[in-house]
Amino acid sequence: MATYRCAILDDYQNVAKGLADWSKLPEVEVKVFNDAVRRTDDETIRDVKDFDIVVMMRERTPFPRKVIEALPKLKLLITTGMANRSIDAAAAAERNVTVCGTTSYGNPTTGITFGLMIELTRRIGWENNRMKNGAPWQVTLGADIEGQTLGILGLGKLGTRAAGVAKAFGMKTIAWSQNLTPEKCQELGVEYVSKDDLFRRSDFVTVHVQLSDRTRNLITAKELGLMKKTAYVINTSRGPIIDEKALIAALTAKQIAGAGLDVFDVEPLPLDHPFRKMGNVVITPHLGYVSQQNYDRYYPDIVENIRGWLDKKPVRVVAAK
């Protein structure tokens, strides 16, 4: 009989059991939650209050202090990736809950960033749907991204990778963020500009900063108002970095040409959300980190984390800061 109970949350694709060898954990009874829902804190408490181990998929279900303190049986909390801002690490430490993370693979958000850009300009998926529904031939007159200017908001690991891909496409690259320096830009072959100039000059603005108190609503009506009417904004980082109401207003008024969005203020995106019906918006359901290679790292690491904890030799422990 199993000694411990483990909840795997938010496995929307129902892949967790098939991507790792769970037989290595005979002491553990595993339950998988597959519903694509955004739980309230009270619902999270209801769902996992009888589990010793909880496995999270990124920030799909947050674990603030209220939740952690209401789970007396919780002993091990595992997040995919080695950083997760939706966990109250201090609360976990106070309750002697071990928090572990996993490794990850490469930079899967880069492909989504450029996929959104190309769909907005060349409308590959849209034309594919038309042809399969009986349309005889093309109606799109698309724009090539070669020669256009990509404004990169944040030039860390993800932004740097985006800059490299943009150069391969023959784009000009400019960048700004709160901590970025001209020296860093020069080192990477990217032009350093002011925040206002980034929005004025860019044909595409792509967001690659982390969500924090400093970056929440970093893009407001003011910045959107500086953009060209032919320009697009791309967000594969976190929804609240852009003021959503301001973005909807700018898109509705055709103040900018469009937006490519993989992230939203509320996820999953509500069925009645305006983005679902806007012709100048391409939306994807937070696909950024959802790649085969990433998941092939996540779930075996999760099994290894649980095995290590059971053997009193925990691995990849995420310390409270």
C-alpha positions in Angstrom: 0.0 0.0 0.0 1.2 3.5 -0.9 2.6 5.6 1.9 2.4 8.9 0.2 -0.1 10.6 -2.1 1.0 12.8 -5.0 -1.1 15.3 -7.0 0.0 16.3 -10.4 -1.8 19.5 -11.3 -2.7 21.1 -14.6 -1.6 18.2 -16.9 -3.9 19.6 -19.7 -2.4 17.3 -22.3 -2.6 14.2 -20.1 1.1 13.4 -20.7 2.7 13.2 -17.3 2.2 9.5 -16.7 3.7 8.6 -20.1 6.8 10.8 -20.0 8.5 9.3 -16.9 9.0 6.0 -15.1 6.7 6.3 -12.2 7.3 2.7 -11.2 10.4 4.0 -9.4 8.0 5.3 -6.8 6.2 2.3 -5.4 5.5 4.1 -2.1 3.6 6.9 -3.9 0.0 6.9 -5.1 -0.3 9.4 -8.0 -3.4 11.4 -9.0 -3.4 13.5 -12.2 -5.6 16.6 -12.6 -6.3 17.2 -16.3 -8.9 19.9 -16.4 -7.8 23.2 -18.0 -9.1 25.5 -15.4 -7.9 28.4 -13.3 -8.4 27.4 -9.7 -9.2 29.8 -7.0 -7.0 29.4 -3.9 -10.0 27.8 -2.1 -10.3 25.3 -5.0 -6.7 24.5 -4.8 -6.9 23.8 -1.1 -10.0 21.6 -1.7 -8.3 19.6 -4.4 -4.9 18.9 -2.8 -5.5 19.1 1.0 -5.1 15.3 1.3 -1.8 15.1 -0.6 1.7 14.9 0.7 3.4 15.8 -2.6 2.2 18.3 -5.2 3.6 18.7 -8.7 3.1 22.1 -10.3 3.3 23.0 -14.0 4.9 26.4 -14.0 2.5 29.1 -12.7 -0.7 27.5 -13.9 -1.8 27.1 -10.2 -0.2 29.5 -7.8 0.8 28.5 -4.2 0.7 31.7 -2.1 0.9 31.7 1.7 -2.9 31.2 2.1 -2.7 27.9 0.2 0.4 26.5 1.7 -0.8 27.2 5.3 -4.0 25.4 4.6 -2.3 22.2 3.5 -1.2 20.4 6.7 -0.2 17.2 4.9 2.0 18.9 2.3 5.7 18.0 2.6 7.1 18.3 -0.9 6.2 20.9 -3.6 7.8 20.5 -7.1 7.7 23.1 -9.8 8.8 22.6 -13.4 11.8 24.9 -13.9 14.1 26.2 -11.2 12.2 29.4 -10.5 8.5 30.0 -9.9 7.3 33.4 -8.6 3.9 32.0 -7.9 5.2 30.0 -4.9 5.5 31.8 -1.5 8.9 30.2 -0.7 9.1 31.8 2.7 5.7 30.3 3.7 6.9 26.9 2.4 10.1 27.1 4.5 8.2 28.1 7.6 6.0 25.0 7.2 9.0 22.7 6.5 7.8 22.1 3.0 10.7 21.1 0.7 10.5 22.9 -2.7 12.3 21.4 -5.7 12.6 22.3 -9.4 13.6 20.7 -12.6 15.9 21.3 -15.5 14.6 22.6 -18.8 15.6 22.5 -22.4 16.8 25.3 -24.7 14.6 28.3 -25.4 11.2 27.2 -26.8 9.6 30.6 -26.6 11.8 31.9 -29.5 9.9 29.7 -32.0 6.6 31.0 -30.7 7.8 34.6 -30.9 8.6 34.4 -34.6 5.7 32.1 -35.3 3.4 34.8 -34.1 5.2 37.4 -36.1 5.0 35.4 -39.3 1.4 34.5 -38.8 0.5 38.1 -38.3 2.3 39.1 -41.5 2.0 36.1 -43.9 -1.1 34.5 -42.4 0.0 31.0 -43.0 -2.4 29.3 -40.6 -5.3 31.5 -41.7 -4.7 30.7 -45.4 -4.3 27.0 -44.6 -7.8 27.1 -42.9 -9.3 28.9 -46.0 -7.9 26.3 -48.4 -9.0 23.4 -46.4 -12.5 24.9 -46.2 -12.7 25.2 -50.0 -11.2 28.6 -50.9 -9.7 28.4 -54.3 -6.5 30.5 -53.8 -4.8 33.3 -51.8 -6.3 36.6 -50.7 -3.5 37.7 -48.4 -1.0 40.3 -49.4 1.6 39.8 -46.6 4.6 41.8 -45.5 8.1 40.3 -45.3 9.8 40.8 -42.0 13.2 41.2 -43.7 14.5 44.7 -43.4 12.0 45.6 -40.6 12.9 46.7 -37.1 12.5 44.4 -34.1 12.3 46.3 -30.8 13.3 43.9 -28.0 12.0 44.7 -24.5 14.5 42.9 -22.4 17.9 41.6 -23.6 18.5 38.7 -21.3 18.8 35.1 -22.3 15.4 35.0 -24.2 15.8 38.5 -25.7 19.3 37.7 -26.9 18.1 34.6 -28.6 15.3 36.6 -30.3 17.9 39.1 -31.5 20.0 36.3 -33.1 17.0 34.9 -34.9 15.9 38.4 -36.1 19.4 39.0 -37.6 19.1 35.6 -39.5 15.8 36.9 -40.9 17.6 40.1 -42.0 15.9 42.4 -39.4 17.3 45.4 -37.7 17.4 45.0 -33.9 17.0 47.6 -31.2 16.5 47.1 -27.5 15.7 48.7 -24.1 14.9 47.6 -20.6 15.3 49.1 -17.2 18.7 47.5 -16.5 20.0 47.3 -20.0 23.2 49.2 -20.8 24.6 50.5 -24.1 27.7 48.4 -23.5 25.6 45.2 -23.3 23.9 46.1 -26.5 27.1 46.8 -28.3 28.5 43.4 -27.1 25.5 41.7 -28.7 25.4 43.8 -31.9 22.0 45.4 -31.0 21.3 49.1 -31.0 20.6 50.6 -27.6 17.6 53.1 -27.6 15.4 54.8 -25.1 12.1 53.3 -24.1 10.1 55.9 -26.2 12.3 55.4 -29.2 11.9 51.6 -29.1 8.1 52.0 -29.4 8.4 54.8 -32.0 10.9 53.0 -34.3 9.9 49.4 -34.1 7.8 47.5 -36.7 7.5 44.7 -34.0 7.9 45.0 -30.3 8.6 41.7 -28.6 8.5 41.4 -24.8 11.2 39.4 -23.0 11.3 40.7 -19.4 10.1 38.9 -16.3 6.9 39.9 -14.6 7.6 41.8 -11.4 6.3 44.9 -9.6 8.6 47.0 -11.8 7.4 45.4 -15.1 3.7 45.1 -14.4 2.0 47.5 -16.9 5.3 48.4 -18.4 3.5 48.9 -21.7 0.5 51.2 -21.3 -1.6 53.4 -23.6 1.3 55.9 -23.7 3.7 53.4 -25.2 1.1 51.9 -27.6 0.3 55.4 -28.7 3.9 55.9 -29.8 3.9 52.9 -32.1 3.4 53.1 -35.9 -0.1 52.2 -37.2 1.7 49.4 -39.1 3.4 48.0 -36.1 2.7 44.9 -34.0 3.3 43.9 -30.4 4.3 40.3 -29.5 4.1 39.0 -25.9 5.4 35.5 -25.0 6.5 36.6 -21.5 3.6 37.3 -19.1 0.2 39.0 -19.8 0.2 41.7 -17.1 3.4 43.3 -18.5 1.0 44.9 -21.0 -2.0 46.9 -19.8 -4.6 44.7 -21.3 -7.4 47.3 -21.4 -5.1 49.7 -23.2 -4.1 47.0 -25.7 -7.7 46.1 -26.5 -8.4 49.8 -27.0 -5.5 50.2 -29.4 -6.4 47.1 -31.4 -10.0 48.1 -31.6 -9.2 51.6 -32.8 -6.6 50.1 -35.3 -4.1 52.3 -33.6 -1.6 49.5 -34.2 -1.7 46.8 -36.8 -2.1 43.9 -34.5 -0.8 41.7 -31.7 0.6 38.2 -31.3 -0.1 36.9 -27.8 0.8 33.6 -26.1 0.2 34.9 -22.5 -2.8 36.7 -20.8 -3.8 38.3 -17.6 -6.1 35.3 -16.8 -5.2 31.9 -18.0 -6.8 29.8 -19.4 -8.2 32.8 -21.5 -11.9 33.2 -20.7 -14.2 32.0 -23.5 -15.9 35.4 -23.8 -12.6 37.4 -23.9 -12.4 40.0 -26.7 -9.1 38.7 -28.0 -10.9 35.5 -29.2 -12.9 37.6 -31.7 -10.4 40.2 -32.9 -9.2 39.8 -36.5 -5.9 41.6 -35.9 -4.9 39.4 -33.0 -3.2 36.0 -33.2 -3.6 34.1 -29.9 -2.0 30.8 -28.7 -2.7 29.1 -25.3 0.7 29.8 -23.6 2.6 27.4 -25.8 6.0 29.1 -25.0 7.5 26.4 -22.7 5.2 23.6 -23.9 7.6 21.6 -26.1 8.4 17.9 -26.3 12.0 18.5 -25.3 11.1 20.5 -22.3 8.5 18.0 -21.0 11.1 15.2 -21.6 13.2 17.0 -19.0 10.4 18.0 -16.6 8.8 14.7 -15.8 11.8 12.4 -15.4 13.3 15.1 -13.1 10.1 15.2 -11.1 10.3 11.5 -10.5 14.0 11.9 -9.6 13.0 14.7 -7.2 10.4 12.6 -5.4 12.8 9.6 -5.2 15.5 11.8 -3.8 13.2 13.2 -1.2 11.9 9.8 -0.2 15.5 8.6 0.3 16.2 11.7 2.4 18.6 13.0 -0.3 16.6 15.8 -2.0 17.9 17.1 -5.3 17.4 20.5 -7.1 16.1 22.1 -3.9 14.9 25.7 -4.5 15.9 27.7 -1.5 13.8 30.6 -0.1 15.2 34.0 -0.9 
